[in-house]
C-alpha cells in the first residue's frame, strides 16, 4: 500500500474508474461501496463502513448518485460528518444540488473540515484515461492540497468560486449536454427516415452551425452500433435536468428549454432504457418513430 492513502465512497460507474486511476498512479485507496465487489474491482482496499473510510484517511472522495444519497452518507448514522475531524478534506464528485452542498459545507466547517464540490465532466471514456474536467467550489487552499490526487483523474481543474459553485457549473453544463444529445438523437432518426447517409450527414453538421459535442463525439460511433456503454444513464440525465430546473427557479431565471430533454429522457426511461447509457435515447425516439435504428443489426 502506498504511503499516501485516501478514502473513496461510491465506486460505481464513475467512482470505480477514478479510484482505479488513483491506484494505478501509486496512491493507496480505502474504498466503501454497498456493492463490495466494485471496490476490489477498482483495485481499492475494501473497508466495512463509511466511518472506517473517514476515520483512517485525511482526504475522502465521494462519487454518489444524487443529493439524497450524499446527504445520507454525510449526515446518516455512522456517516462522514459524525466521524470527520479538523483538517480533513472531503470532496463531493457527484452531481448534487448546490443548495444542499452549501448546507453540508457549513456543517463540516463547524468541525474544521473543508468540503469541496467538484462536478465532473467527460464521461466514462475520459475517466478511463484520466482526462476528466473538474469544476470546483470551495476553499482554494484546500484545492491546492489536492493537486496530486486530482492529477491522475483530471486533465482540467477549474476553481469556480465558493461552496456550491462547482455543482452549479456542473448543472449548467449537463443541461447543455442533455439538450445536444436529445436534439441530435431526434435529428439522426429523422435523417435515417429521410434516407440520408448518416456518416455524410454528420460530416455536414460537424462542418456547419449545428455542430455540438454529441455530433462530434457520440454519433460517429452510435451510427455504427457503438453506444459507448458505461456512461450517464437516462434516469440520471433526467435527474440532472430536474436539478437544473430547480436551480433556475432559485435564481429567478426562466427555464424555457427544459421540456425537450425532459420528454426525451423520460420517454427513454418509460420504454426501458432508463438504466443504460443515455445515448440510447436515440433508440427510444426511434421506437416511437416507426421502429427506427440508426445502424443495421
Secondary structure, DSSP 4 states (H G I P E B T S, - for coil): --SSEEEEE--SHHHHHHHHHHHHTT-EEEEE-SSHHHHHHTTPEE-S-HHHHHHH-SEEEE--SSHHHHHHHHHSTT-HHHH--TT-EEEE-S---HHHHHHHHHHHHTTT-EEEEEEEESHHHHHHHT-EEEEEES-HHHHHTTHHHHHTTEEEEEEEESTTHHHHHHHHHHHHHHHHHHHHHHHHHHHHHTT--HHHHHHHHTTSTT--HIIIIIHHHHTTT---TTS-BHHHHHHHHHHHHHHHHHHT----SHHHHHHHHHHHIIIIITTSBGGGHHHHHHHTTTS--SS--
